[in-house]
């Protein structure tokens, strides 16, 4: 059986590396993108089973835009086949600002938020939980 595919979308190479290593060690196939545009292109190319997404990349809201696009309920969306792919959103916003937000089907369609830096064991547990 082919390994489950995980797409990491984060502009920080150190963050990608610290997530890639434990995920690959656990047997997942890991693909990377560094921006909103590259991430959206990779979704269509890779067809991931799960996406791990940073909030702030090209802009302060790139991650939000990405999630809205990929999980769009529009039947004409070019990403309609990916609307049920789980998205784990990583953020440092909760530790660096007073802003608070959570998953919301209409406004922020992600499955879960994880605060950076995420412990590798916590990350693996959340990935396993979403992928079964």
Secondary structure in CASP SS format (residue, H / E / C, confidence):
PFRMAT SS
TARGET T0000
AUTHOR 0000-0000-0000
METHOD secondary structure of the structure
MODEL  1
X C 1.00
X C 1.00
X C 1.00
X C 1.00
X E 1.00
X E 1.00
X E 1.00
X E 1.00
X E 1.00
X C 1.00
X C 1.00
X C 1.00
X H 1.00
X H 1.00
X H 1.00
X H 1.00
X H 1.00
X H 1.00
X H 1.00
X H 1.00
X H 1.00
X H 1.00
X H 1.00
X H 1.00
X H 1.00
X C 1.00
X C 1.00
X C 1.00
X E 1.00
X E 1.00
X E 1.00
X E 1.00
X E 1.00
X C 1.00
X C 1.00
X H 1.00
X H 1.00
X H 1.00
X H 1.00
X H 1.00
X H 1.00
X H 1.00
X H 1.00
X H 1.00
X H 1.00
X H 1.00
X C 1.00
X C 1.00
X C 1.00
X E 1.00
X E 1.00
X E 1.00
X E 1.00
X E 1.00
X C 1.00
X C 1.00
X C 1.00
X C 1.00
X C 1.00
X C 1.00
X C 1.00
X H 1.00
X H 1.00
X H 1.00
X H 1.00
X H 1.00
X H 1.00
X H 1.00
X H 1.00
X H 1.00
X C 1.00
X C 1.00
X C 1.00
X C 1.00
X C 1.00
X C 1.00
X C 1.00
X C 1.00
X C 1.00
X H 1.00
X H 1.00
X H 1.00
X C 1.00
X C 1.00
X C 1.00
X E 1.00
X E 1.00
X E 1.00
X E 1.00
X E 1.00
X E 1.00
X C 1.00
X H 1.00
X H 1.00
X H 1.00
X H 1.00
X C 1.00
X C 1.00
X C 1.00
X C 1.00
X C 1.00
X C 1.00
X C 1.00
X E 1.00
X C 1.00
X C 1.00
X C 1.00
X E 1.00
X C 1.00
X C 1.00
X C 1.00
X E 1.00
X E 1.00
X E 1.00
X E 1.00
X C 1.00
X C 1.00
X C 1.00
X C 1.00
X H 1.00
X H 1.00
X H 1.00
X H 1.00
X H 1.00
X H 1.00
X H 1.00
X H 1.00
X H 1.00
X H 1.00
X H 1.00
X H 1.00
X C 1.00
END
